[in-house]
């Protein structure tokens, strides 16, 4: 640790989202994205894993390849090479983050436990096989033209 700063990768430029409230025209054509696309990384001859080990953020959901991003990455790689030759350090790797979703402990599990069946109203005898009851009820409402399919002209007579 000689006190030298590591070279940070450039920020990816992506298309801005066209929202309805802007009339389909974005307020700005481009914005800073979450990461470079796989195509932009492969244009440099790198794999996604190699790019992440070099400190480049990769957004696997993006499909677009912007030539500006490829040029920015290419010039950054040259600067990184010079930095490493002068005795600098590699940037920190940017491996994908693991997101752990914890279940809500304050909500009853509505699965096949007794508490869940009680919460869904399945413990009374007549509703024990609820999906059969539901299908029967829907069919009866269709015949009596009470359902929305009959009133909205979506398949009724």
Secondary structure, DSSP 8 states (H G I E B T S, - for coil): --S---------EEE----GGGTTS-SSSEEE-SSB-HHHHHTTT--HHHHHHTT--B-TT-----HHHHHHHHHHHHHHHHHHHTT-----------------TTS---SSSHHHHHHTT--SGGGTTHHHHHHHHHHHHHHTT-SHHHHTTSS--
